[in-house]
Amino acid sequence: YGYREPGAERGNSLQMVPEMEPQLVVPDLEGFQLKPYVSYRAAEVCQGEFTARDLFDAQYSEQVAKDFNAGYRDLEHHTRTVSERLSKEGRRLQRAKDDDGRSRTSS
């Protein structure tokens, strides 16, 4: 609680650090197609809590069952498989981010 000075204390003095100064960041929504509200006519979505088990079932359970049936029962194989999958997903997200950056600069 309280107020933080936008700087660092050096001895008895306060040195200003520009990076610590609070800023209000407002995105440029020019050309943005979506509206900032949800219509009351929209169907109500009732969804339960998304648990760690749901995430596991959605992302990993099929691969774990496939590995088990193929005879891979060691943790090292499973760790490598998950690691490869995560790095593949990371590369996909990075490509999407790069493509988005290029489309924003070209328009």
N, CA, C and O atoms as a Tinker XYZ file with bonds, in Angstrom:
   428  protein
     1  N      0.845000   -1.167000    0.000000    73     2
     2  CA     0.000000    0.000000    0.000000    64     1     3
     3  C      0.885000    1.223000    0.000000    63     2     4     5
     4  O      2.064000    1.167000    0.350000    81     3
     5  N      0.301000    2.305000   -0.392000    73     3     6
     6  CA     1.072000    3.528000   -0.363000    64     5     7
     7  C      1.602000    3.904000   -1.724000    63     6     8     9
     8  O      1.099000    3.464000   -2.758000    81     7
     9  N      2.616000    4.718000   -1.699000    73     7    10
    10  CA     3.182000    5.286000   -2.917000    64     9    11
    11  C      4.633000    4.868000   -3.047000    63    10    12    13
    12  O      5.386000    4.912000   -2.074000    81    11
    13  N      5.025000    4.466000   -4.237000    73    11    14
    14  CA     6.423000    4.128000   -4.498000    64    13    15
    15  C      7.048000    5.243000   -5.311000    63    14    16    17
    16  O      6.505000    5.667000   -6.331000    81    15
    17  N      8.172000    5.703000   -4.858000    73    15    18
    18  CA     8.896000    6.728000   -5.595000    64    17    19
    19  C      9.420000    6.137000   -6.901000    63    18    20    21
    20  O      9.891000    4.999000   -6.915000    81    19
    21  N      9.347000    6.893000   -8.003000    73    19    22
    22  CA     9.870000    6.391000   -9.279000    64    21    23
    23  C     11.382000    6.557000   -9.364000    63    22    24    25
    24  O     11.896000    7.244000  -10.247000    81    23
    25  N     12.074000    5.928000   -8.446000    73    23    26
    26  CA    13.526000    6.030000   -8.422000    64    25    27
    27  C     14.105000    5.093000   -7.391000    63    26    28    29
    28  O     13.402000    4.274000   -6.798000    81    27
    29  N     15.398000    5.229000   -7.189000    73    27    30
    30  CA    16.093000    4.380000   -6.230000    64    29    31
    31  C     16.875000    5.263000   -5.268000    63    30    32    33
    32  O     17.456000    6.273000   -5.665000    81    31
    33  N     16.882000    4.871000   -4.013000    73    31    34
    34  CA    17.626000    5.636000   -3.025000    64    33    35
    35  C     19.102000    5.306000   -3.113000    63    34    36    37
    36  O     19.489000    4.137000   -3.120000    81    35
    37  N     19.911000    6.327000   -3.180000    73    35    38
    38  CA    21.371000    6.215000   -3.156000    64    37    39
    39  C     21.844000    7.057000   -1.982000    63    38    40    41
    40  O     21.945000    8.281000   -2.069000    81    39
    41  N     22.127000    6.382000   -0.900000    73    39    42
    42  CA    22.512000    7.120000    0.304000    64    41    43
    43  C     21.308000    7.869000    0.826000    63    42    44    45
    44  O     20.277000    7.272000    1.137000    81    43
    45  N     21.448000    9.211000    0.924000    73    43    46
    46  CA    20.340000   10.040000    1.412000    64    45    47
    47  C     19.562000   10.703000    0.291000    63    46    48    49
    48  O     18.645000   11.480000    0.556000    81    47
    49  N     19.909000   10.411000   -0.962000    73    47    50
    50  CA    19.220000   11.069000   -2.074000    64    49    51
    51  C     18.437000   10.048000   -2.901000    63    50    52    53
    52  O     18.675000    8.842000   -2.834000    81    51
    53  N     17.511000   10.568000   -3.670000    73    51    54
    54  CA    16.685000    9.731000   -4.535000    64    53    55
    55  C     17.092000   10.001000   -5.976000    63    54    56    57
    56  O     17.015000   11.136000   -6.446000    81    55
    57  N     17.524000    8.958000   -6.677000    73    55    58
    58  CA    17.865000    9.091000   -8.091000    64    57    59
    59  C     16.674000    8.629000   -8.907000    63    58    60    61
    60  O     16.172000    7.521000   -8.721000    81    59
    61  N     16.228000    9.483000   -9.809000    73    59    62
    62  CA    15.081000    9.151000  -10.646000    64    61    63
    63  C     15.466000    8.082000  -11.665000    63    62    64    65
    64  O     16.532000    8.150000  -12.277000    81    63
    65  N     14.588000    7.098000  -11.839000    73    63    66
    66  CA    14.772000    6.042000  -12.829000    64    65    67
    67  C     13.548000    6.110000  -13.746000    63    66    68    69
    68  O     12.443000    5.767000  -13.326000    81    67
    69  N     13.739000    6.553000  -15.006000    73    67    70
    70  CA    12.585000    6.726000  -15.902000    64    69    71
    71  C     11.747000    5.458000  -16.072000    63    70    72    73
    72  O     10.527000    5.539000  -16.213000    81    71
    73  N     12.390000    4.291000  -16.059000    73    71    74
    74  CA    11.657000    3.036000  -16.240000    64    73    75
    75  C     10.711000    2.741000  -15.085000    63    74    76    77
    76  O      9.778000    1.952000  -15.235000    81    75
    77  N     10.943000    3.373000  -13.927000    73    75    78
    78  CA    10.095000    3.123000  -12.761000    64    77    79
    79  C      8.921000    4.096000  -12.682000    63    78    80    81
    80  O      8.065000    3.963000  -11.807000    81    79
    81  N      8.875000    5.063000  -13.578000    73    79    82
    82  CA     7.805000    6.041000  -13.562000    64    81    83
    83  C      6.535000    5.417000  -14.133000    63    82    84    85
    84  O      6.566000    4.888000  -15.245000    81    83
    85  N      5.426000    5.464000  -13.409000    73    83    86
    86  CA     4.186000    4.857000  -13.897000    64    85    87
    87  C      3.732000    5.516000  -15.198000    63    86    88    89
    88  O      3.833000    6.731000  -15.363000    81    87
    89  N      3.232000    4.696000  -16.112000    73    87    90
    90  CA     2.740000    5.195000  -17.391000    64    89    91
    91  C      1.364000    4.602000  -17.654000    63    90    92    93
    92  O      1.075000    3.467000  -17.274000    81    91
    93  N      0.540000    5.376000  -18.298000    73    91    94
    94  CA    -0.763000    4.890000  -18.723000    64    93    95
    95  C     -0.624000    4.481000  -20.182000    63    94    96    97
    96  O     -0.369000    5.324000  -21.042000    81    95
    97  N     -0.789000    3.197000  -20.467000    73    95    98
    98  CA    -0.626000    2.680000  -21.820000    64    97    99
    99  C     -2.010000    2.469000  -22.424000    63    98   100   101
   100  O     -2.816000    1.692000  -21.910000    81    99
   101  N     -2.270000    3.170000  -23.517000    73    99   102
   102  CA    -3.556000    3.074000  -24.198000    64   101   103
   103  C     -3.304000    2.556000  -25.606000    63   102   104   105
   104  O     -2.573000    3.190000  -26.367000    81   103
   105  N     -3.889000    1.418000  -25.972000    73   103   106
   106  CA    -3.647000    0.867000  -27.311000    64   105   107
   107  C     -4.324000    1.706000  -28.394000    63   106   108   109
   108  O     -5.354000    2.335000  -28.154000    81   107
   109  N     -3.734000    1.705000  -29.579000    73   107   110
   110  CA    -4.318000    2.382000  -30.731000    64   109   111
   111  C     -5.343000    1.440000  -31.359000    63   110   112   113
   112  O     -4.974000    0.412000  -31.927000    81   111
   113  N     -6.610000    1.779000  -31.260000    73   111   114
   114  CA    -7.676000    0.912000  -31.765000    64   113   115
   115  C     -8.201000    1.371000  -33.119000    63   114   116   117
   116  O     -9.282000    0.958000  -33.536000    81   115
   117  N     -7.449000    2.219000  -33.805000    73   115   118
   118  CA    -7.864000    2.681000  -35.128000    64   117   119
   119  C     -7.935000    1.494000  -36.087000    63   118   120   121
   120  O     -6.978000    0.731000  -36.214000    81   119
   121  N     -9.050000    1.350000  -36.743000    73   119   122
   122  CA    -9.237000    0.253000  -37.681000    64   121   123
   123  C     -9.617000   -1.063000  -37.015000    63   122   124   125
   124  O     -9.728000   -2.084000  -37.692000    81   123
   125  N     -9.817000   -1.056000  -35.709000    73   123   126
   126  CA   -10.175000   -2.270000  -34.979000    64   125   127
   127  C    -11.634000   -2.601000  -35.261000    63   126   128   129
   128  O    -12.505000   -1.749000  -35.082000    81   127
   129  N    -11.914000   -3.827000  -35.699000    73   127   130
   130  CA   -13.244000   -4.191000  -36.170000    64   129   131
   131  C    -14.214000   -4.602000  -35.060000    63   130   132   133
   132  O    -15.421000   -4.408000  -35.207000    81   131
   133  N    -13.727000   -5.154000  -33.975000    73   131   134
   134  CA   -14.623000   -5.648000  -32.929000    64   133   135
   135  C    -15.194000   -4.504000  -32.107000    63   134   136   137
   136  O    -14.554000   -3.467000  -31.931000    81   135
   137  N    -16.376000   -4.701000  -31.619000    73   135   138
   138  CA   -17.031000   -3.702000  -30.786000    64   137   139
   139  C    -16.660000   -3.955000  -29.324000    63   138   140   141
   140  O    -16.408000   -5.098000  -28.941000    81   139
   141  N    -16.624000   -2.896000  -28.501000    73   139   142
   142  CA   -16.178000   -3.046000  -27.116000    64   141   143
   143  C    -17.257000   -3.529000  -26.152000    63   142   144   145
   144  O    -17.194000   -3.219000  -24.962000    81   143
   145  N    -18.225000   -4.264000  -26.626000    73   143   146
   146  CA   -19.270000   -4.773000  -25.746000    64   145   147
   147  C    -19.775000   -6.097000  -26.285000    63   146   148   149
   148  O    -19.487000   -6.475000  -27.420000    81   147
   149  N    -20.525000   -6.788000  -25.461000    73   147   150
   150  CA   -21.164000   -8.037000  -25.868000    64   149   151
   151  C    -22.660000   -7.780000  -25.878000    63   150   152   153
   152  O    -23.219000   -7.278000  -24.902000    81   151
   153  N    -23.299000   -8.122000  -26.971000    73   151   154
   154  CA   -24.730000   -7.903000  -27.109000    64   153   155
   155  C    -25.492000   -8.729000  -26.071000    63   154   156   157
   156  O    -25.093000   -9.842000  -25.727000    81   155
   157  N    -26.577000   -8.170000  -25.588000    73   155   158
   158  CA   -27.424000   -8.906000  -24.646000    64   157   159
   159  C    -28.104000  -10.084000  -25.328000    63   158   160   161
   160  O    -28.585000  -10.997000  -24.657000    81   159
   161  N    -28.148000  -10.072000  -26.665000    73   159   162
   162  CA   -28.752000  -11.170000  -27.415000    64   161   163
   163  C    -27.807000  -12.359000  -27.553000    63   162   164   165
   164  O    -28.213000  -13.419000  -28.028000    81   163
   165  N    -26.564000  -12.193000  -27.147000    73   163   166
   166  CA   -25.598000  -13.291000  -27.247000    64   165   167
   167  C    -26.011000  -14.420000  -26.312000    63   166   168   169
   168  O    -26.526000  -14.190000  -25.218000    81   167
   169  N    -25.775000  -15.628000  -26.764000    73   167   170
   170  CA   -26.119000  -16.790000  -25.937000    64   169   171
   171  C    -25.235000  -16.816000  -24.691000    63   170   172   173
   172  O    -24.037000  -16.541000  -24.761000    81   171
   173  N    -25.835000  -17.146000  -23.564000    73   171   174
   174  CA   -25.081000  -17.211000  -22.320000    64   173   175
   175  C    -24.262000  -18.494000  -22.302000    63   174   176   177
   176  O    -24.762000  -19.570000  -22.631000    81   175
   177  N    -23.012000  -18.367000  -21.919000    73   175   178
   178  CA   -22.121000  -19.520000  -21.874000    64   177   179
   179  C    -21.924000  -19.916000  -20.419000    63   178   180   181
   180  O    -21.458000  -19.124000  -19.600000    81   179
   181  N    -22.284000  -21.146000  -20.116000    73   179   182
   182  CA   -22.079000  -21.669000  -18.769000    64   181   183
   183  C    -21.018000  -22.750000  -18.863000    63   182   184   185
   184  O    -21.247000  -23.804000  -19.456000    81   183
   185  N    -19.874000  -22.492000  -18.287000    73   183   186
   186  CA   -18.767000  -23.442000  -18.357000    64   185   187
   187  C    -18.184000  -23.587000  -16.965000    63   186   188   189
   188  O    -17.978000  -22.604000  -16.254000    81   187
   189  N    -17.926000  -24.814000  -16.593000    73   187   190
   190  CA   -17.350000  -25.068000  -15.287000    64   189   191
   191  C    -15.881000  -24.683000  -15.235000    63   190   192   193
   192  O    -15.297000  -24.223000  -16.216000    81   191
   193  N    -15.314000  -24.880000  -14.079000    73   191   194
   194  CA   -13.908000  -24.571000  -13.859000    64   193   195
   195  C    -13.028000  -25.463000  -14.744000    63   194   196   197
   196  O    -13.281000  -26.662000  -14.861000    81   195
   197  N    -11.996000  -24.880000  -15.365000    73   195   198
   198  CA   -11.056000  -25.633000  -16.192000    64   197   199
   199  C     -9.897000  -26.027000  -15.292000    63   198   200   201
   200  O     -9.077000  -25.188000  -14.921000    81   199
   201  N     -9.831000  -27.300000  -14.943000    73   199   202
   202  CA    -8.848000  -27.771000  -13.973000    64   201   203
   203  C     -7.582000  -28.271000  -14.659000    63   202   204   205
   204  O     -7.527000  -28.385000  -15.884000    81   203
   205  N     -6.577000  -28.566000  -13.859000    73   203   206
   206  CA    -5.334000  -29.135000  -14.376000    64   205   207
   207  C     -5.613000  -30.480000  -15.034000    63   206   208   209
   208  O     -4.978000  -30.830000  -16.028000    81   207
   209  N     -6.552000  -31.227000  -14.488000    73   207   210
   210  CA    -6.916000  -32.516000  -15.071000    64   209   211
   211  C     -7.521000  -32.329000  -16.466000    63   210   212   213
   212  O     -7.226000  -33.096000  -17.382000    81   211
   213  N     -8.368000  -31.306000  -16.624000    73   211   214
   214  CA    -8.950000  -31.012000  -17.936000    64   213   215
   215  C     -7.860000  -30.661000  -18.944000    63   214   216   217
   216  O     -7.907000  -31.097000  -20.094000    81   215
   217  N     -6.890000  -29.878000  -18.512000    73   215   218
   218  CA    -5.775000  -29.511000  -19.386000    64   217   219
   219  C     -4.976000  -30.743000  -19.783000    63   218   220   221
   220  O     -4.621000  -30.912000  -20.950000    81   219
   221  N     -4.696000  -31.597000  -18.817000    73   219   222
   222  CA    -3.959000  -32.827000  -19.104000    64   221   223
   223  C     -4.730000  -33.689000  -20.101000    63   222   224   225
   224  O     -4.164000  -34.184000  -21.075000    81   223
   225  N     -6.020000  -33.862000  -19.849000    73   223   226
   226  CA    -6.839000  -34.686000  -20.744000    64   225   227
   227  C     -6.875000  -34.107000  -22.155000    63   226   228   229
   228  O     -6.825000  -34.850000  -23.136000    81   227
   229  N     -6.962000  -32.795000  -22.256000    73   227   230
   230  CA    -7.059000  -32.156000  -23.568000    64   229   231
   231  C     -5.740000  -32.180000  -24.333000    63   230   232   233
   232  O     -5.745000  -32.296000  -25.559000    81   231
   233  N     -4.612000  -32.072000  -23.635000    73   231   234
   234  CA    -3.338000  -31.902000  -24.325000    64   233   235
   235  C     -2.431000  -33.129000  -24.323000    63   234   236   237
   236  O     -1.754000  -33.388000  -25.317000    81   235
   237  N     -2.404000  -33.881000  -23.239000    73   235   238
   238  CA    -1.366000  -34.898000  -23.086000    64   237   239
   239  C     -1.852000  -36.335000  -22.981000    63   238   240   241
   240  O     -1.086000  -37.254000  -23.270000    81   239
   241  N     -3.088000  -36.560000  -22.581000    73   239   242
   242  CA    -3.528000  -37.926000  -22.278000    64   241   243
   243  C     -3.418000  -38.853000  -23.483000    63   242   244   245
   244  O     -3.036000  -40.014000  -23.334000    81   243
   245  N     -3.744000  -38.360000  -24.664000    73   243   246
   246  CA    -3.671000  -39.196000  -25.862000    64   245   247
   247  C     -2.227000  -39.633000  -26.136000    63   246   248   249
   248  O     -1.978000  -40.795000  -26.458000    81   247
   249  N     -1.279000  -38.699000  -26.006000    73   247   250
   250  CA     0.130000  -39.024000  -26.246000    64   249   251
   251  C      0.657000  -39.986000  -25.182000    63   250   252   253
   252  O      1.419000  -40.899000  -25.501000    81   251
   253  N      0.263000  -39.794000  -23.933000    73   251   254
   254  CA     0.709000  -40.688000  -22.861000    64   253   255
   255  C      0.182000  -42.097000  -23.110000    63   254   256   257
   256  O      0.926000  -43.067000  -22.966000    81   255
   257  N     -1.088000  -42.222000  -23.481000    73   255   258
   258  CA    -1.661000  -43.543000  -23.768000    64   257   259
   259  C     -0.963000  -44.188000  -24.961000    63   258   260   261
   260  O     -0.684000  -45.387000  -24.946000    81   259
   261  N     -0.680000  -43.392000  -25.994000    73   259   262
   262  CA     0.002000  -43.904000  -27.184000    64   261   263
   263  C      1.413000  -44.397000  -26.820000    63   262   264   265
   264  O      1.831000  -45.466000  -27.265000    81   263
   265  N      2.140000  -43.616000  -26.012000    73   263   266
   266  CA     3.486000  -44.021000  -25.577000    64   265   267
   267  C      3.426000  -45.295000  -24.735000    63   266   268   269
   268  O      4.254000  -46.193000  -24.893000    81   267
   269  N      2.447000  -45.363000  -23.848000    73   267   270
   270  CA     2.313000  -46.531000  -22.983000    64   269   271
   271  C      2.048000  -47.783000  -23.818000    63   270   272   273
   272  O      2.662000  -48.826000  -23.592000    81   271
   273  N      1.136000  -47.678000  -24.779000    73   271   274
   274  CA     0.804000  -48.821000  -25.632000    64   273   275
   275  C      1.961000  -49.212000  -26.543000    63   274   276   277
   276  O      2.068000  -50.368000  -26.952000    81   275
   277  N      2.833000  -48.246000  -26.865000    73   275   278
   278  CA     3.995000  -48.532000  -27.709000    64   277   279
   279  C      5.151000  -49.107000  -26.891000    63   278   280   281
   280  O      6.180000  -49.484000  -27.452000    81   279
   281  N      4.986000  -49.176000  -25.578000    73   279   282
   282  CA     6.014000  -49.773000  -24.740000    64   281   283
   283  C      6.966000  -48.781000  -24.096000    63   282   284   285
   284  O      7.903000  -49.188000  -23.409000    81   283
   285  N      6.745000  -47.486000  -24.302000    73   283   286
   286  CA     7.591000  -46.479000  -23.655000    64   285   287
   287  C      7.053000  -46.238000  -22.253000    63   286   288   289
   288  O      5.994000  -45.636000  -22.079000    81   287
   289  N      7.779000  -46.704000  -21.274000    73   287   290
   290  CA     7.309000  -46.540000  -19.902000    64   289   291
   291  C      8.301000  -45.745000  -19.057000    63   290   292   293
   292  O      8.140000  -45.639000  -17.841000    81   291
   293  N      9.326000  -45.185000  -19.701000    73   291   294
   294  CA    10.312000  -44.431000  -18.936000    64   293   295
   295  C      9.972000  -42.938000  -18.963000    63   294   296   297
   296  O      9.426000  -42.425000  -19.939000    81   295
   297  N     10.302000  -42.276000  -17.894000    73   295   298
   298  CA    10.013000  -40.856000  -17.740000    64   297   299
   299  C     10.806000  -40.026000  -18.745000    63   298   300   301
   300  O     10.330000  -38.985000  -19.199000    81   299
   301  N     12.006000  -40.474000  -19.096000    73   299   302
   302  CA    12.855000  -39.717000  -20.018000    64   301   303
   303  C     12.183000  -39.560000  -21.384000    63   302   304   305
   304  O     12.193000  -38.470000  -21.957000    81   303
   305  N     11.601000  -40.636000  -21.905000    73   303   306
   306  CA    10.919000  -40.556000  -23.203000    64   305   307
   307  C      9.737000  -39.591000  -23.127000    63   306   308   309
   308  O      9.545000  -38.755000  -24.010000    81   307
   309  N      8.954000  -39.719000  -22.062000    73   307   310
   310  CA     7.787000  -38.846000  -21.907000    64   309   311
   311  C      8.218000  -37.384000  -21.794000    63   310   312   313
   312  O      7.606000  -36.507000  -22.404000    81   311
   313  N      9.264000  -37.119000  -21.019000    73   311   314
   314  CA     9.764000  -35.756000  -20.856000    64   313   315
   315  C     10.225000  -35.195000  -22.190000    63   314   316   317
   316  O      9.932000  -34.044000  -22.515000    81   315
   317  N     10.944000  -35.999000  -22.968000    73   315   318
   318  CA    11.427000  -35.559000  -24.276000    64   317   319
   319  C     10.240000  -35.271000  -25.208000    63   318   320   321
   320  O     10.249000  -34.270000  -25.925000    81   319
   321  N      9.230000  -36.134000  -25.203000    73   319   322
   322  CA     8.052000  -35.954000  -26.052000    64   321   323
   323  C      7.327000  -34.661000  -25.701000    63   322   324   325
   324  O      6.967000  -33.885000  -26.587000    81   323
   325  N      7.114000  -34.431000  -24.415000    73   323   326
   326  CA     6.426000  -33.216000  -23.975000    64   325   327
   327  C      7.263000  -31.990000  -24.319000    63   326   328   329
   328  O      6.730000  -30.978000  -24.774000    81   327
   329  N      8.573000  -32.080000  -24.103000    73   327   330
   330  CA     9.461000  -30.962000  -24.406000    64   329   331
   331  C      9.426000  -30.616000  -25.892000    63   330   332   333
   332  O      9.375000  -29.441000  -26.254000    81   331
   333  N      9.452000  -31.631000  -26.752000    73   331   334
   334  CA     9.377000  -31.390000  -28.198000    64   333   335
   335  C      8.051000  -30.735000  -28.562000    63   334   336   337
   336  O      8.001000  -29.828000  -29.393000    81   335
   337  N      6.992000  -31.200000  -27.939000    73   335   338
   338  CA     5.669000  -30.654000  -28.231000    64   337   339
   339  C      5.572000  -29.192000  -27.793000    63   338   340   341
   340  O      5.008000  -28.361000  -28.505000    81   339
   341  N      6.124000  -28.886000  -26.620000    73   339   342
   342  CA     6.090000  -27.513000  -26.131000    64   341   343
   343  C      6.942000  -26.593000  -26.997000    63   342   344   345
   344  O      6.543000  -25.460000  -27.270000    81   343
   345  N      8.117000  -27.068000  -27.434000    73   343   346
   346  CA     8.960000  -26.220000  -28.275000    64   345   347
   347  C      8.308000  -26.013000  -29.639000    63   346   348   349
   348  O      8.436000  -24.937000  -30.224000    81   347
   349  N      7.612000  -27.027000  -30.153000    73   347   350
   350  CA     6.894000  -26.882000  -31.426000    64   349   351
   351  C      5.790000  -25.832000  -31.277000    63   350   352   353
   352  O      5.599000  -24.995000  -32.160000    81   351
   353  N      5.072000  -25.882000  -30.166000    73   351   354
   354  CA     4.012000  -24.909000  -29.912000    64   353   355
   355  C      4.607000  -23.511000  -29.748000    63   354   356   357
   356  O      4.039000  -22.532000  -30.233000    81   355
   357  N      5.754000  -23.416000  -29.063000    73   355   358
   358  CA     6.430000  -22.129000  -28.902000    64   357   359
   359  C      6.842000  -21.539000  -30.238000    63   358   360   361
   360  O      6.687000  -20.338000  -30.460000    81   359
   361  N      7.368000  -22.378000  -31.134000    73   359   362
   362  CA     7.750000  -21.895000  -32.466000    64   361   363
   363  C      6.522000  -21.434000  -33.246000    63   362   364   365
   364  O      6.576000  -20.433000  -33.961000    81   363
   365  N      5.409000  -22.167000  -33.108000    73   363   366
   366  CA     4.182000  -21.780000  -33.805000    64   365   367
   367  C      3.687000  -20.420000  -33.304000    63   366   368   369
   368  O      3.288000  -19.567000  -34.098000    81   367
   369  N      3.718000  -20.226000  -31.990000    73   367   370
   370  CA     3.280000  -18.952000  -31.426000    64   369   371
   371  C      4.198000  -17.813000  -31.855000    63   370   372   373
   372  O      3.727000  -16.712000  -32.143000    81   371
   373  N      5.512000  -18.070000  -31.899000    73   371   374
   374  CA     6.462000  -17.037000  -32.316000    64   373   375
   375  C      6.235000  -16.655000  -33.778000    63   374   376   377
   376  O      6.289000  -15.476000  -34.129000    81   375
   377  N      5.978000  -17.660000  -34.640000    73   375   378
   378  CA     5.697000  -17.365000  -36.052000    64   377   379
   379  C      4.437000  -16.512000  -36.176000    63   378   380   381
   380  O      4.400000  -15.562000  -36.957000    81   379
   381  N      3.410000  -16.854000  -35.405000    73   379   382
   382  CA     2.164000  -16.083000  -35.447000    64   381   383
   383  C      2.413000  -14.654000  -34.989000    63   382   384   385
   384  O      1.883000  -13.708000  -35.572000    81   383
   385  N      3.217000  -14.499000  -33.950000    73   383   386
   386  CA     3.542000  -13.168000  -33.443000    64   385   387
   387  C      4.330000  -12.381000  -34.485000    63   386   388   389
   388  O      4.058000  -11.201000  -34.707000    81   387
   389  N      5.311000  -13.030000  -35.128000    73   387   390
   390  CA     6.106000  -12.370000  -36.166000    64   389   391
   391  C      5.230000  -11.976000  -37.347000    63   390   392   393
   392  O      5.357000  -10.870000  -37.873000    81   391
   393  N      4.338000  -12.878000  -37.769000    73   391   394
   394  CA     3.434000  -12.580000  -38.883000    64   393   395
   395  C      2.530000  -11.403000  -38.548000    63   394   396   397
   396  O      2.267000  -10.556000  -39.402000    81   395
   397  N      2.050000  -11.345000  -37.300000    73   395   398
   398  CA     1.199000  -10.250000  -36.866000    64   397   399
   399  C      1.974000   -8.939000  -36.897000    63   398   400   401
   400  O      1.439000   -7.912000  -37.314000    81   399
   401  N      3.229000   -8.967000  -36.459000    73   399   402
   402  CA     4.062000   -7.765000  -36.476000    64   401   403
   403  C      4.299000   -7.265000  -37.883000    63   402   404   405
   404  O      4.281000   -6.059000  -38.130000    81   403
   405  N      4.524000   -8.191000  -38.812000    73   403   406
   406  CA     4.741000   -7.789000  -40.205000    64   405   407
   407  C      3.472000   -7.192000  -40.801000    63   406   408   409
   408  O      3.541000   -6.215000  -41.546000    81   407
   409  N      2.306000   -7.772000  -40.482000    73   407   410
   410  CA     1.062000   -7.255000  -41.055000    64   409   411
   411  C      0.732000   -5.879000  -40.486000    63   410   412   413
   412  O      0.133000   -5.058000  -41.181000    81   411
   413  N      1.106000   -5.614000  -39.254000    73   411   414
   414  CA     0.837000   -4.298000  -38.661000    64   413   415
   415  C      1.745000   -3.225000  -39.254000    63   414   416   417
   416  O      1.318000   -2.087000  -39.450000    81   415
   417  N      3.001000   -3.586000  -39.541000    73   415   418
   418  CA     3.924000   -2.589000  -40.081000    64   417   419
   419  C      3.672000   -2.324000  -41.553000    63   418   420   421
   420  O      3.992000   -1.241000  -42.044000    81   419
   421  N      3.101000   -3.294000  -42.274000    73   419   422
   422  CA     2.870000   -3.106000  -43.704000    64   421   423
   423  C      1.586000   -2.342000  -43.992000    63   422   424   425
   424  O      1.405000   -1.852000  -45.107000    81   423
   425  N      0.684000   -2.227000  -43.007000    73   423   426
   426  CA    -0.576000   -1.526000  -43.268000    64   425   427
   427  C     -0.526000   -0.089000  -42.853000    63   426   428
   428  O     -1.511000    0.633000  -43.008000    81   427
